[in-house]
Amino acid sequence: MAKTPSKTNKQVKVTLVKSKFGQIRAHQETVRGLGLRRMHDSRVLTDTPEVRGMIVAARHMLQVEEL
């Protein structure tokens, strides 16, 4: 049986604080997948396991705030 998405509307604010240039290509693409294009760019995202996994993959370049 598939898991149903949680009904909580938790959100996280993700900010790119380190340049993606010179990083592993997979990390660059992960940051791009989060919707971050340039330094100090921020996005408010729904806190899902998929988003959390992307944040963990590129955590050395990101600042994360729980809202």
JOQUI-V640467 format. One record per residue. N is the residue number from 1. PHI is phi as a letter, one per 30 degrees, with the letter a starting at -180 (* if undefined). OMEGA is omega in degrees with one decimal (* if undefined). NEAR is the number of other ideal C-beta (glycine too) atoms within 12 Angstrom. Layout:
N_PHI_OMEGA_NEAR ; N_PHI_OMEGA_NEAR
//
This chain:
1_*_-177.6_3 ; 2_d_177.8_4 ; 3_d_176.3_7 ; 4_c_179.0_6 ; 5_d_180.0_13 ; 6_d_-177.9_11 ; 7_d_179.0_7 ; 8_d_-178.7_11 ; 9_c_177.7_13 ; 10_d_178.1_19 ; 11_b_176.2_18 ; 12_b_175.1_24 ; 13_c_-177.0_24 ; 14_c_-179.2_34 ; 15_b_176.8_25 ; 16_d_-176.0_32 ; 17_c_178.5_21 ; 18_b_-177.5_22 ; 19_e_178.3_19 ; 20_d_177.9_27 ; 21_d_-177.3_14 ; 22_i_178.6_11 ; 23_c_176.2_20 ; 24_d_-176.1_15 ; 25_e_179.3_13 ; 26_d_178.4_14 ; 27_d_176.7_27 ; 28_d_-178.7_22 ; 29_d_176.6_16 ; 30_d_178.2_28 ; 31_d_177.6_34 ; 32_d_178.1_21 ; 33_d_176.1_22 ; 34_d_178.2_36 ; 35_j_-179.2_21 ; 36_c_-176.0_33 ; 37_c_-174.7_16 ; 38_b_-179.2_16 ; 39_e_177.5_17 ; 40_i_174.3_16 ; 41_d_-178.0_23 ; 42_b_174.8_23 ; 43_b_172.1_27 ; 44_c_-174.8_21 ; 45_b_174.1_27 ; 46_d_-177.0_22 ; 47_d_178.3_24 ; 48_c_177.7_19 ; 49_e_179.5_14 ; 50_d_179.2_16 ; 51_d_178.2_26 ; 52_d_178.0_21 ; 53_d_178.0_15 ; 54_d_178.7_29 ; 55_d_179.8_32 ; 56_d_-178.3_18 ; 57_d_-176.7_22 ; 58_c_-173.0_33 ; 59_d_-178.9_20 ; 60_d_179.9_20 ; 61_c_-170.0_31 ; 62_c_168.2_34 ; 63_c_-174.9_22 ; 64_b_176.9_28 ; 65_b_176.7_18 ; 66_d_178.5_15 ; 67_c_*_16
//
